[in-house]
Amino acid sequence: MEIQAAVAKRVPLRDYLVQFLLNACGIALITWIMPDMWMRDLGSAFIASAILSVLNAIIWPLIARYFSRLILWTAGLLGLIANGLLLMLVSELYDGFTVDSLGAAIIASLFITTVSIIISALLSLDDDAVWQRQTVRRMVHRLEPPEPTSVPGVLFLQIDGLAEPILQQAITAGRVPTLARWVKSGSHQIVRWECDLSSQTGASQAGILHGNNANMPAFRWYDKETGSVLTSNRPRDAAVIEQRQSDGHGLLADGGVSRSNVFSGDSTDSVLTFSTVTDRSRASKHTANYFLSDPYAVTRLLALTFADIAREIADARRTKHRKIEPRLKRGGIYPLLRAATTTILRDLTIYTLMSDIYRGVPSAYADFVGYDEVAHHSGIAAPTALDTLDRLDRQLARLERAITEAPRPYHIVVLSDHGQTQGATFLQ
C-alpha cells in the first residue's frame, strides 16, 4: 500500500473547538468536585479553557524543547507539575477561576484529560485530533527540517504474536476496521506464512532484520560458547546475539530506524530496542521532544494506563469467577506490566513513528507487543485480547493520516513474527 503525501492542511477550527469544549467540561466538573477549586459561574469554565489553550500554545513548545528529557527522567512527574503550574497560571490571570494549591492543580489537569478521553470515546470522536499531529509536525520542522522527495519510504509494522486465523476472525468481527479497509480496498493482501520451529520473536526478528537466525533454538537458551543463559529480551544478551547474527547490512542499515524491537537491523537510529538500549550513540536525539510536543501527552498516557490496569483487574476477576480454563495467574504487578505493553510502549512507539514520518525517514520497523502479552495470559481469541487489536488498529489509522502530511509517500507493510495456539502451559 502506498499512501501519497499531500500538502499539509491547517488545523481545522473544528478541532480547536472540540478540544476547547472538552477542556471546559473537564474544568467545570473538577471545580464542582474539588473543594480547592472555585469558579464564578459556568461561563468561567469556558474562559479558563480559552486561556489554558493559549498558554499551551505559547509555553508548552518551550517546555517540550528544553525540558523533555528531564520530564522523561522523572517518569512524567515533571510534566504533570508543568500542567499543574499552567492551570495555576490561568488562576492568576483570571479572577473568575481559582486553584488553591499545586496539588489540586495537578489532580485537576489529570482529571481534565481523563474527561476528554471519556467524552471522546462516548461520542466516537477522534482522540487524535488533527492539531495533535500538527504539534508533532511543527516540532519536527523546528528541530530536523525534512527534505521532500517523491521516493517512497516503507513502514514495517509488526503485530507481535498474531496468527493469521485470529486476524481473519478480528476482521470478520469488525474489530480492526483500518486493516479491514486496507484488505477490502485491495491495497493489502493477507498472506499466511510459517516461521521456523523456534516460533518466537527473537528468532523471527533476527531472520527478518538480519537475514540470519542460525543457532537460536528458543527465546531463552543455554549458550555453550559463553557458558551462560542467553535471553532475547535482556539488553546485554540481545546485543551479543545481534553481534553474532549481523553482517552489518541489516534491513535498516541504510538510514532506517528501529522502534520497540528486540534487534536493531543495523539501524544507527534506535529507540526502545533491546540490543541497543545501552548504546547512547544510536539513540534518536529528539524522541522525547516529539512525544512531549503534545501538552496532554503525559496526562493522557497516565489516564490510559490507569484505565488499562483497571480493565485487566476486572477481566482477571471475571475469568476466575467464570472458571475459564486454561488461565494464568494475573495478580501482583502483572496489571502494570500489561499496561506497560498495551498502552505506554504502544503510545511512545506511535508518537516516535509519527515524528519519523514527518522527518521523512526512508524506512522504519516497529514491534507492537500488546496483543502478544495479553493473548499469553488471557487467550489468543479472548475478548480482551481482541480489544487490544482494536485499540492498536486505531493507532494504525493515526499513522495513515500522518503520512498524508509527510515529505514523502510511504508503503505500509503489516506483519506478524509468529502465531500462537490455545492451550494449557506445560506445568498445567
Sequence and secondary structure as in RCSB ss.txt:
>XXXX:A:sequence
MEIQAAVAKRVPLRDYLVQFLLNACGIALITWIMPDMWMRDLGSAFIASAILSVLNAIIWPLIARYFSRLILWTA
GLLGLIANGLLLMLVSELYDGFTVDSLGAAIIASLFITTVSIIISALLSLDDDAVWQRQTVRRMVHRLEPPEPTS
VPGVLFLQIDGLAEPILQQAITAGRVPTLARWVKSGSHQIVRWECDLSSQTGASQAGILHGNNANMPAFRWYDKE
TGSVLTSNRPRDAAVIEQRQSDGHGLLADGGVSRSNVFSGDSTDSVLTFSTVTDRSRASKHTANYFLSDPYAVTR
LLALTFADIAREIADARRTKHRKIEPRLKRGGIYPLLRAATTTILRDLTIYTLMSDIYRGVPSAYADFVGYDEVA
HHSGIAAPTALDTLDRLDRQLARLERAITEAPRPYHIVVLSDHGQTQGATFLQ
>XXXX:A:secstr
 EE         HHHHHHHHHHHHHHHHHHHHH TTEEESSHHHHHHHHHHHHHHHHHHHHHHHHHHHHHHHHTT
THHHHHHHHHHHHHHHHH TTEEE  HHHHHHHHHHHHHHHHHHHHHTT  SS HHHHHHHHHHHHHHS     S
S EEEEEEETT  HHHHHHHHHTTS HHHHHHHHHTS         SS SHHHHHHHHHHS  TT  SSEEEETT
TTEEEETTSHHHHHHHHHHH  S  TTTTT EEES SS TT SEEES GGGTT GGGS TTHHHHHTTSTTHHHH
HHHHHHHHHHHHHHHHHHHHHTT SS     TTHHHHHHIIIIIHHHHHHHHHHHHHHHT SEEEEEE HHHHHH
HHH TT HHHHHHHHHHHHHHHHHHHHHTTSSS EEEEEE S        S  
